[in-house]
């Protein structure tokens, strides 16, 4: 089955700096790669996602890049703010049964701390 | 904006007891999932459900677990005989994939899985 590795496990930056979190996946059939932000005791919330037919996607301060050949994808947050502090999870999904949906396999998570 | 809801928010039970966790997916969604997250660890897939049957399940989802969609709105996860290691946060999620048919229509897929707020299960 799919395996997703995420690094680093913790990341500490100063407000205004950039943060980069990297993930690798094992199954080349994966075609959907979301990133979730989870605050303490809350549900995971999607912040950005990318499909395998796209190499890069940006939404304001957040961007995701995908390298299908190397099977890795990264989250980039620019101009970080203290409210960006949370746990970030990457995930990968393999289409199931001829449909375009499938279970999410998550990475281990990155605890991001943005210091004011 | 529609949201996935879950009840209860916190369930405490004794080892060996049965628990039922309830979820109300977003009303026009077609695919439903249960995930769990042990404290401090990653989110793990348990089971997916479509068209009134299980689509995929993980090795965690053994005979002690079952899912049901008893009516048009609820989606439940039952653990028949809870163990200490079942203590975790259980998240329900749903998404929708629309397929088209006929001429001139456009394929639309919503990959995003919308998560509920979770049920914290504590087994003592």
Interface residues (C-beta under 8 A of the other chain):
Chain A: X32 X34 X36 X42 X43 X44 X45 X46 X49 X51 X89 X91 X93 X96 X97 X99 X100 X101 X102 X103 X104 X105 X106 X107 X108 X109
Chain B: X31 X33 X35 X41 X42 X43 X44 X45 X48 X55 X56 X58 X91 X95 X97 X109 X111 X112 X113 X114 X115 X116 X117 X118
